[in-house]
Amino acid sequence: EVLRWFEGILISGDVGVTKPSPRIYHAFLDRFAVRADDCAFVDDRPENVEAARALGFPAVLFESAEGLRSDLRRLGLPTGGAAPRR
């Protein structure tokens, strides 16, 4: 259900590489034709967050829902309401 919230998905098994390898972050940027600094990266593993930051992603460590809301607000992103249905 939650995967329908997103416009695009990159699955590590499809790419053949996992986080925190820089290759997966580059595959994401290439697939969706975006820049790292135009994204927000959220993960529950510190090593993945650090790898994303090293490549220029604004990145936050997920520790709780309220903490994530606060971090996303700090990045200037909306946090209210439920995700849209697609």
CORZIPE-V86845 format. One record per pair of residues at least 4 apart in sequence whose ideal C-beta (glycine too) atoms are under 8 Angstrom apart, sorted by the first residue. I is the first residue (numbers start at 0). GAP is how many residues later the second one is. D is the distance in Angstrom with one decimal. If there is no record, write none. Layout:
# CORZIPE-V86845
I/GAP/D ; I/GAP/D
This chain:
# CORZIPE-V86845
1/81/7.6 ; 2/6/6.0 ; 3/81/7.4 ; 3/82/5.0 ; 4/78/4.0 ; 4/79/7.2 ; 4/81/7.4 ; 7/23/7.1 ; 7/24/5.4 ; 9/4/7.3 ; 9/5/6.5 ; 9/14/7.3 ; 9/17/6.3 ; 9/18/4.9 ; 9/21/5.9 ; 9/22/7.8 ; 10/4/7.1 ; 11/4/7.9 ; 11/5/6.4 ; 11/6/4.5 ; 11/7/7.0 ; 11/12/5.9 ; 14/8/7.6 ; 14/9/5.9 ; 14/12/4.9 ; 16/4/4.9 ; 16/6/4.5 ; 16/7/4.9 ; 16/10/7.1 ; 17/6/6.4 ; 18/5/5.6 ; 18/6/7.7 ; 18/24/7.1 ; 18/26/7.4 ; 18/28/7.8 ; 18/29/4.3 ; 18/32/6.5 ; 19/25/7.8 ; 19/27/4.9 ; 19/28/4.9 ; 19/30/7.3 ; 19/31/3.6 ; 19/32/8.0 ; 20/4/8.0 ; 20/30/7.7 ; 21/4/6.0 ; 21/29/6.6 ; 21/32/7.7 ; 21/33/6.1 ; 22/4/6.2 ; 23/4/6.6 ; 24/4/6.6 ; 24/11/7.3 ; 24/26/6.8 ; 24/27/6.1 ; 24/30/5.1 ; 24/32/7.1 ; 25/4/6.2 ; 25/29/7.6 ; 26/4/6.0 ; 27/4/6.3 ; 27/6/7.9 ; 28/4/7.8 ; 28/5/5.9 ; 28/6/7.0 ; 28/7/6.2 ; 33/4/5.3 ; 33/5/5.9 ; 34/4/7.5 ; 34/21/7.6 ; 35/16/7.7 ; 35/19/5.4 ; 35/20/3.8 ; 35/21/4.5 ; 36/19/5.3 ; 36/20/7.3 ; 36/21/6.9 ; 38/18/5.5 ; 38/19/7.2 ; 39/17/7.5 ; 39/18/5.4 ; 39/19/7.6 ; 39/20/7.3 ; 39/32/6.8 ; 39/35/5.5 ; 39/37/6.0 ; 40/8/7.0 ; 40/11/4.0 ; 40/12/8.0 ; 40/16/4.2 ; 40/17/6.9 ; 40/18/4.0 ; 40/19/7.4 ; 41/17/7.3 ; 41/18/5.5 ; 41/20/5.3 ; 41/26/6.5 ; 41/29/7.8 ; 42/5/4.1 ; 42/6/5.3 ; 42/9/7.2 ; 42/16/7.2 ; 42/18/6.9 ; 42/19/6.4 ; 43/17/7.0 ; 43/18/4.5 ; 43/19/7.5 ; 44/4/7.0 ; 45/4/6.1 ; 45/15/5.9 ; 46/4/6.4 ; 47/4/6.5 ; 48/4/6.4 ; 48/10/4.6 ; 48/11/6.8 ; 48/12/4.8 ; 49/4/6.3 ; 49/9/7.8 ; 50/4/6.9 ; 51/5/3.9 ; 51/7/4.0 ; 52/4/6.3 ; 52/5/7.9 ; 52/6/4.8 ; 57/17/5.4 ; 59/8/6.8 ; 59/11/3.9 ; 59/12/7.4 ; 59/15/7.5 ; 61/5/7.4 ; 61/6/5.5 ; 62/4/5.0 ; 62/5/7.8 ; 63/4/6.8 ; 64/4/6.5 ; 65/4/6.5 ; 66/4/6.3 ; 67/4/6.1 ; 68/4/6.3 ; 68/10/4.5 ; 69/4/6.4 ; 70/4/6.7 ; 71/5/4.3 ; 71/6/7.7 ; 71/7/5.0 ; 72/4/7.0 ; 72/6/5.7
